[in-house]
Amino acid sequence: MPTKRRTYKTGTTRRVSGTPTKTYNRSTTRTATHTASYSPTQYNNYRKECQARIGSYRMLNQQFSGAGKVTAFSPTVANRWVKWANDGCRIYKFSQTQFSGFFGAKWNNPTPTAACRFLKNKFGNGIKAVTRGKGNYWLVAATPRVTARPFSTYNWK
C-alpha cells in the first residue's frame, strides 16, 4: 500500500517523511556577474517621464495644500484630476501672462470651459481639462500625445 510522502527542506538536509534522512552536498552561494553597462543618455525618455509625473503630482498637491481655502477644486473635481494624473496625463501650470502669451491675447479672462474648448480645437482630444488654480494660475490636463509647443518645451523643475 503506497504511503503519502511530504518533502520539506531544512538547511542542506532534505527530509522525506517515512524515509531515512539524506544529506546532500549543495552549495547555496551563487554569484551573478553583470557585465553590461549603459550610457545615462539611454535613459532620457524614462527620466523625462518620471519628471513629468512627479511634476504633475506636485502641481496638484500645491492646489490642495497651503494657506487659504481651495476654491479651484471641489473634492469631486480633485478626484477627477488625480485620476487623470494616475492614468498618465500631465498637469501643466501656466501663469495668466504665459497663458495669454502662448494661446493669444484674447485669453486674458476666459472661462475654463471656453479655454478648454479652444485648446481641444487647437491641440485635439489630448487636452482633458482646463481650470483655474491657486494664485491666478491655469491648470491644463493633457495626455503625453500632445507634443506641440508650449507642452513640448515645458520645464518640469
N, C-alpha and C positions, 0 to 999 in steps of 0.2 A: 504494500500500500504506500503510495507516494506521500511524502510529508511536505508541508509548506516551509520554504526557507526564506529567511529575511536577511538581507545583506546591509551592513552598515559599516562605516569607516571610523576608526579611532587612530589618528596619527598615521603611522606607517603600517599598522596592523589591520588586516582585513579579517573580519569575523563573519562567518556564516552560521546562523543558528542551526544546531543539530550536527555540526561537524567540528573537528578539532580546529584550533586557531592556527592560521598560517600567517607567517610574516614574510612580506615582500620587501625587497631592497629597491625602494623608489626614491628618486631624487625629487625633492619638492621645490628646488630652486631653479628657476628658469630666468634667463636674461634675454631680453629682446633688444636688438640694436636697430636703431632707426637712422639710416644714413642719408635720407633725403633732406634737403634744405630748400627753402623757398624764399624768394625775394619779397620784401614787405610791399612792394608795388603790386604784387599779385593779389593782395587783399584790399585794394582800394574800394571796390564795389561793396564789400562786406562792411568796411569801415564807414563808408558813406551811409549805408542803410542803417547801421547802428546809431550813427549821429542823428539821422533824421527821426528815427523812432524815439530816441531819448529826448530830442528837442521837442517833438510833438507832445509827449507826456509832460515835459517841463512846462510847456506853454499852457496846457490845460490846468496843471497844478497851480500855476500863477493866478489863473482866473478864479479858482475855488478858495484860495487861501489868502492870507494877508488881512490888513485892516479894512474895515468897512464891510458893508453888506454886498452880496453878489447880486447884481442887477441884470447882468447879461444872460445868465442861465437860470432856468428853473432846474430842479433836480431831474426832471424827466428829460429835458434837453441836454443836460450834462451827461446823463446816461447814454444818450444817442451819440454824443461827440466822443465819449470814451470808447464806445463800441466801434466807431469808425477808426479810431486810433488802433484798437486791438486788431481790426481787420486789415491793417496795413496802410490806411490813409495817413497822409501827412497833414499836420496842422500848422499852417503858416500864420505869422502875425505881422501885420503891416500897420505903420502909423498912418494917421489921416493924410499927411503930406506924401508918404510913399504911395498910398493907395490911389490918390488923385494923380500923382505923377506917373504911375505905371498904367493906370486904366483910363486916364483922361480927366480933365478939369471939371467936367460935368458931374463927377462923383464926389464933390465936396461935401454934400449932405444927403446921400441917398438912403433909402430904407434898405435893410438887409435883404428883403425879398427882391427888390429891384436889382440890387448888386449881384445877387446870386443868379438871377435870370440872365443878366448881362454877361457874367463870367461863363455861364453854361453855353450861351450862344457863341462866345468867343473861343473857349477852350474845349468845349464838348462836355459829355456826361461824366468826365473825370472829376468835375467840380461837384462835391456833395452838398456843401452848405456854406453860407456866409453869415456872420453875425458880428455884432459889436461886442468888444470885450472891455475889460477894465482899462482905464486910462486913455480913453478915446482911441483904442486900437481896433483894427479889423482882424477877425479870425476867419481863415478860409480853410476848409477841409477839402483836400484833393487827393486823388489816387496818384501813385507814382507814375502812371502813364502820362500825366500832364507834364510835359518836358519843355514847354515854351518859357521864355523869359516872362516874368521875373521868378518863376518857380525853379527853373534850372540853375539860376545864379544865386539862389537864396543861401544866406550864411547861417548855419545852424548853431554857431557858437554864441 
